[in-house]
Each structure stands twice: as structure tokens, then as C-alpha cells.
């Protein structure tokens, strides 16, 4: 019988660039729950206690905000992202040119 270990994305988020790409991919999907989950994975990769401290939150409130039932405010998300050394940016949505006809 083959034994497997659970996959954990946090194990691969070992640089600011990897974290930024991971969060950008989550934002691109347009699903707030996926972004919240990704933010939680990244915070866990960096250490929830450290991120909570740097974001000015209690560890418990950070866990609650990033839980599947959580709904972090934009302020909380931005504070967490700053603690993670990344920022959210806005760019125009590219539209495909209309086909002639």
C-alpha cells in the first residue's frame, strides 16, 4: 500500500515572490473565499503569531478572520498583507477585441 502525505501549499511559500504570485493567482480567480484561504495559507507559512503581531491583531482574531467562516475586513486583509510584505494592486481588466462581423 502506498502511503501519502497531505499536500500543504504553505511548504512552498518560502519567498516574497512566491507569496506574491500565490496571492495574485487567488485574486485573479475572483473568489473572495479563495483569497481568504490563500491569505491564511500564507500567514501560516510565515507564522500566524508573528503575522498577527506585525498586523496589530491578536492571534485568535487572525485565525477567526481567515477561517472558512471568517470574513476579514479590507482593513484586516491589508494589514495582514503589509505584515507579509506584499501589497494589493489594481490593474484594468483586459478585454478581448470584438470579432468583426
N, CA and C atoms as a LAMMPS dump frame, in Angstrom:
ITEM: TIMESTEP
0
ITEM: NUMBER OF ATOMS
303
ITEM: BOX BOUNDS ff ff ff
-5.0000000000000000e+02 5.0000000000000000e+02
-5.0000000000000000e+02 5.0000000000000000e+02
-5.0000000000000000e+02 5.0000000000000000e+02
ITEM: ATOMS id mol type element x y z
1 1 1 N 0.838 -1.172 0
2 1 2 C 0 0 0
3 1 3 C 0.891 1.246 0
4 2 1 N 0.591 2.198 -0.853
5 2 2 C 1.34 3.441 -0.944
6 2 3 C 0.83 4.407 0.118
7 3 1 N 1.754 4.982 0.85
8 3 2 C 1.389 5.949 1.864
9 3 3 C 1.628 7.347 1.314
10 4 1 N 0.67 8.227 1.518
11 4 2 C 0.797 9.595 1.026
12 4 3 C 0.692 10.563 2.193
13 5 1 N 1.236 11.738 2
14 5 2 C 1.127 12.809 2.989
15 5 3 C 0.237 13.889 2.41
16 6 1 N -0.491 14.583 3.255
17 6 2 C -1.344 15.662 2.745
18 6 3 C -0.497 16.766 2.098
19 7 1 N -1.014 17.338 1.023
20 7 2 C -0.33 18.429 0.334
21 7 3 C -0.569 19.715 1.121
22 8 1 N 0.469 20.478 1.326
23 8 2 C 0.357 21.746 2.043
24 8 3 C 1.088 22.821 1.252
25 9 1 N 0.327 23.726 0.646
26 9 2 C 0.906 24.813 -0.157
27 9 3 C 1.874 25.659 0.646
28 10 1 N 1.642 25.772 1.937
29 10 2 C 2.475 26.625 2.779
30 10 3 C 3.945 26.212 2.733
31 11 1 N 4.214 24.949 2.508
32 11 2 C 5.586 24.458 2.469
33 11 3 C 6.396 25.064 1.321
34 12 1 N 5.721 25.553 0.294
35 12 2 C 6.401 26.059 -0.896
36 12 3 C 6.454 27.578 -0.957
37 13 1 N 5.883 28.234 0.026
38 13 2 C 5.839 29.696 0.04
39 13 3 C 6.999 30.222 0.875
40 14 1 N 8.181 30.166 0.281
41 14 2 C 9.399 30.461 1.02
42 14 3 C 10.083 31.759 0.608
43 15 1 N 9.395 32.579 -0.186
44 15 2 C 9.971 33.875 -0.578
45 15 3 C 8.841 34.874 -0.794
46 16 1 N 9.191 36.158 -0.741
47 16 2 C 8.195 37.202 -1
48 16 3 C 7.6 37.05 -2.399
49 17 1 N 8.428 36.66 -3.362
50 17 2 C 7.96 36.499 -4.737
51 17 3 C 6.948 35.359 -4.842
52 18 1 N 7.241 34.238 -4.194
53 18 2 C 6.313 33.095 -4.229
54 18 3 C 4.991 33.463 -3.562
55 19 1 N 5.076 34.184 -2.46
56 19 2 C 3.861 34.614 -1.755
57 19 3 C 3.05 35.557 -2.629
58 20 1 N 3.713 36.525 -3.245
59 20 2 C 3.01 37.483 -4.101
60 20 3 C 2.331 36.781 -5.271
61 21 1 N 3.009 35.839 -5.899
62 21 2 C 2.421 35.105 -7.023
63 21 3 C 1.231 34.26 -6.571
64 22 1 N 1.365 33.612 -5.425
65 22 2 C 0.283 32.779 -4.885
66 22 3 C -0.964 33.624 -4.606
67 23 1 N -0.773 34.774 -3.955
68 23 2 C -1.915 35.643 -3.657
69 23 3 C -2.492 36.264 -4.921
70 24 1 N -1.638 36.632 -5.882
71 24 2 C -2.127 37.2 -7.14
72 24 3 C -2.991 36.186 -7.889
73 25 1 N -2.579 34.93 -7.884
74 25 2 C -3.369 33.889 -8.553
75 25 3 C -4.721 33.736 -7.875
76 26 1 N -4.738 33.833 -6.552
77 26 2 C -6.002 33.727 -5.826
78 26 3 C -6.915 34.907 -6.146
79 27 1 N -6.357 36.108 -6.22
80 27 2 C -7.145 37.296 -6.561
81 27 3 C -7.713 37.169 -7.974
82 28 1 N -6.892 36.674 -8.908
83 28 2 C -7.315 36.517 -10.305
84 28 3 C -8.569 35.658 -10.439
85 29 1 N -8.74 34.697 -9.556
86 29 2 C -9.918 33.817 -9.618
87 29 3 C -11.205 34.562 -9.311
88 30 1 N -11.108 35.667 -8.586
89 30 2 C -12.292 36.469 -8.294
90 30 3 C -13.197 35.876 -7.224
91 31 1 N -12.695 34.955 -6.436
92 31 2 C -13.487 34.305 -5.388
93 31 3 C -12.969 34.757 -4.027
94 32 1 N -13.744 35.573 -3.298
95 32 2 C -13.277 36.064 -2.001
96 32 3 C -12.907 34.947 -1.026
97 33 1 N -13.628 33.842 -1.046
98 33 2 C -13.32 32.726 -0.143
99 33 3 C -11.954 32.128 -0.48
100 34 1 N -11.63 32.033 -1.756
101 34 2 C -10.329 31.503 -2.168
102 34 3 C -9.214 32.451 -1.743
103 35 1 N -9.427 33.747 -1.905
104 35 2 C -8.427 34.723 -1.477
105 35 3 C -8.219 34.657 0.027
106 36 1 N -9.3 34.578 0.789
107 36 2 C -9.206 34.468 2.245
108 36 3 C -8.409 33.219 2.629
109 37 1 N -8.7 32.106 1.958
110 37 2 C -7.981 30.863 2.217
111 37 3 C -6.493 31.034 1.896
112 38 1 N -6.187 31.626 0.749
113 38 2 C -4.789 31.827 0.339
114 38 3 C -4.065 32.723 1.332
115 39 1 N -4.721 33.759 1.807
116 39 2 C -4.12 34.646 2.796
117 39 3 C -3.816 33.878 4.082
118 40 1 N -4.707 32.98 4.45
119 40 2 C -4.48 32.147 5.626
120 40 3 C -3.321 31.192 5.439
121 41 1 N -3.209 30.598 4.256
122 41 2 C -2.096 29.68 3.964
123 41 3 C -0.772 30.429 4.058
124 42 1 N -0.731 31.625 3.489
125 42 2 C 0.499 32.413 3.512
126 42 3 C 0.837 32.839 4.943
127 43 1 N -0.159 33.265 5.699
128 43 2 C 0.087 33.66 7.086
129 43 3 C 0.615 32.469 7.888
130 44 1 N 0.074 31.302 7.633
131 44 2 C 0.538 30.096 8.318
132 44 3 C 1.979 29.772 7.914
133 45 1 N 2.296 29.978 6.643
134 45 2 C 3.658 29.714 6.159
135 45 3 C 4.671 30.621 6.851
136 46 1 N 4.285 31.842 7.118
137 46 2 C 5.187 32.803 7.753
138 46 3 C 5.123 32.761 9.279
139 47 1 N 4.08 32.145 9.813
140 47 2 C 3.912 32.069 11.27
141 47 3 C 2.782 32.97 11.716
142 48 1 N 1.679 32.365 12.104
143 48 2 C 0.484 33.135 12.468
144 48 3 C 0.757 34.112 13.613
145 49 1 N 1.508 33.686 14.598
146 49 2 C 1.782 34.56 15.745
147 49 3 C 2.55 35.796 15.303
148 50 1 N 3.562 35.612 14.485
149 50 2 C 4.368 36.734 14.002
150 50 3 C 3.531 37.664 13.13
151 51 1 N 2.75 37.103 12.211
152 51 2 C 1.925 37.927 11.316
153 51 3 C 0.886 38.698 12.111
154 52 1 N 0.255 38.036 13.073
155 52 2 C -0.737 38.714 13.913
156 52 3 C -0.089 39.897 14.636
157 53 1 N 1.081 39.672 15.207
158 53 2 C 1.782 40.737 15.936
159 53 3 C 2.088 41.902 15.001
160 54 1 N 2.649 41.602 13.831
161 54 2 C 3.022 42.666 12.893
162 54 3 C 1.806 43.384 12.317
163 55 1 N 0.671 42.695 12.25
164 55 2 C -0.555 43.303 11.726
165 55 3 C -1.337 44.033 12.822
166 56 1 N -0.87 43.906 14.073
167 56 2 C -1.565 44.568 15.174
168 56 3 C -2.852 43.864 15.561
169 57 1 N -2.89 42.545 15.388
170 57 2 C -4.074 41.748 15.712
171 57 3 C -3.706 40.694 16.742
172 58 1 N -4.705 40.19 17.438
173 58 2 C -4.44 39.039 18.299
174 58 3 C -4.376 37.801 17.4
175 59 1 N -3.664 36.81 17.851
176 59 2 C -3.549 35.568 17.086
177 59 3 C -4.923 34.957 16.865
178 60 1 N -5.758 34.998 17.9
179 60 2 C -7.101 34.422 17.809
180 60 3 C -7.957 35.155 16.781
181 61 1 N -7.872 36.493 16.759
182 61 2 C -8.685 37.239 15.792
183 61 3 C -8.194 37.007 14.372
184 62 1 N -6.889 36.794 14.19
185 62 2 C -6.366 36.484 12.861
186 62 3 C -6.874 35.127 12.405
187 63 1 N -6.791 34.122 13.268
188 63 2 C -7.324 32.803 12.921
189 63 3 C -8.806 32.89 12.571
190 64 1 N -9.571 33.636 13.375
191 64 2 C -11.014 33.76 13.137
192 64 3 C -11.294 34.448 11.799
193 65 1 N -10.568 35.536 11.51
194 65 2 C -10.789 36.285 10.263
195 65 3 C -10.471 35.448 9.035
196 66 1 N -9.448 34.581 9.138
197 66 2 C -9.011 33.806 7.977
198 66 3 C -9.586 32.394 7.948
199 67 1 N -10.482 32.097 8.869
200 67 2 C -11.113 30.774 8.896
201 67 3 C -12.124 30.665 7.754
202 68 1 N -12.571 29.438 7.428
203 68 2 C -13.574 29.288 6.368
204 68 3 C -14.859 30.073 6.643
205 69 1 N -15.179 30.289 7.912
206 69 2 C -16.383 31.061 8.261
207 69 3 C -16.076 32.543 8.407
208 70 1 N -14.803 32.915 8.348
209 70 2 C -14.398 34.3 8.557
210 70 3 C -14.747 35.197 7.39
211 71 1 N -14.731 36.467 7.661
212 71 2 C -14.984 37.473 6.635
213 71 3 C -14.154 38.702 6.994
214 72 1 N -12.835 38.639 6.734
215 72 2 C -11.983 39.748 7.166
216 72 3 C -12.339 41.047 6.453
217 73 1 N -12.251 42.128 7.195
218 73 2 C -12.471 43.438 6.583
219 73 3 C -11.312 43.745 5.641
220 74 1 N -11.515 44.71 4.795
221 74 2 C -10.44 45.141 3.907
222 74 3 C -9.265 45.649 4.739
223 75 1 N -9.552 46.339 5.829
224 75 2 C -8.502 46.825 6.718
225 75 3 C -7.665 45.663 7.247
226 76 1 N -8.312 44.616 7.706
227 76 2 C -7.595 43.452 8.227
228 76 3 C -6.76 42.804 7.131
229 77 1 N -7.348 42.606 5.964
230 77 2 C -6.617 41.981 4.855
231 77 3 C -5.401 42.807 4.474
232 78 1 N -5.547 44.124 4.43
233 78 2 C -4.422 44.983 4.057
234 78 3 C -3.34 44.972 5.132
235 79 1 N -3.724 44.927 6.397
236 79 2 C -2.747 44.863 7.481
237 79 3 C -1.973 43.549 7.431
238 80 1 N -2.678 42.471 7.147
239 80 2 C -2.027 41.162 7.034
240 80 3 C -1.082 41.16 5.841
241 81 1 N -1.529 41.703 4.712
242 81 2 C -0.677 41.736 3.527
243 81 3 C 0.577 42.584 3.774
244 82 1 N 0.427 43.691 4.48
245 82 2 C 1.6 44.512 4.799
246 82 3 C 2.566 43.714 5.673
247 83 1 N 2.038 42.98 6.648
248 83 2 C 2.883 42.142 7.502
249 83 3 C 3.577 41.05 6.695
250 84 1 N 2.949 40.637 5.591
251 84 2 C 3.531 39.617 4.709
252 84 3 C 4.484 40.21 3.68
253 85 1 N 4.608 41.539 3.696
254 85 2 C 5.494 42.245 2.776
255 85 3 C 5.013 42.182 1.325
256 86 1 N 3.7 42.222 1.141
257 86 2 C 3.103 42.281 -0.199
258 86 3 C 2.006 43.339 -0.179
259 87 1 N 1.62 43.799 -1.345
260 87 2 C 0.51 44.756 -1.431
261 87 3 C -0.419 44.368 -2.56
262 88 1 N -1.637 44.769 -2.425
263 88 2 C -2.669 44.534 -3.422
264 88 3 C -2.654 45.706 -4.385
265 89 1 N -2.674 45.427 -5.683
266 89 2 C -2.715 46.494 -6.672
267 89 3 C -3.888 46.274 -7.604
268 90 1 N -4.311 47.333 -8.243
269 90 2 C -5.417 47.259 -9.191
270 90 3 C -4.891 47.53 -10.587
271 91 1 N -5.349 46.746 -11.535
272 91 2 C -4.994 46.945 -12.936
273 91 3 C -6.267 46.806 -13.763
274 92 1 N -6.318 47.455 -14.922
275 92 2 C -7.503 47.32 -15.756
276 92 3 C -7.689 45.871 -16.211
277 93 1 N -8.924 45.474 -16.301
278 93 2 C -9.234 44.153 -16.85
279 93 3 C -9.059 44.227 -18.35
280 94 1 N -8.263 43.326 -18.87
281 94 2 C -8.043 43.306 -20.313
282 94 3 C -9.276 42.721 -20.986
283 95 1 N -9.708 43.383 -22.028
284 95 2 C -10.844 42.869 -22.781
285 95 3 C -10.355 42.409 -24.14
286 96 1 N -10.953 41.372 -24.619
287 96 2 C -10.591 40.881 -25.938
288 96 3 C -11.295 41.732 -26.989
289 97 1 N -10.601 42.011 -28.101
290 97 2 C -11.243 42.815 -29.145
291 97 3 C -12.441 42.07 -29.736
292 98 1 N -13.43 42.853 -30.088
293 98 2 C -14.627 42.269 -30.696
294 98 3 C -14.291 41.704 -32.072
295 99 1 N -14.887 40.588 -32.381
296 99 2 C -14.687 39.992 -33.698
297 99 3 C -15.499 40.751 -34.737
298 100 1 N -14.924 40.94 -35.915
299 100 2 C -15.697 41.666 -36.954
300 100 3 C -16.902 40.826 -37.392
301 101 1 N -17.926 41.553 -37.662
302 101 2 C -18.956 40.763 -38.236
303 101 3 C -20.309 40.983 -37.939
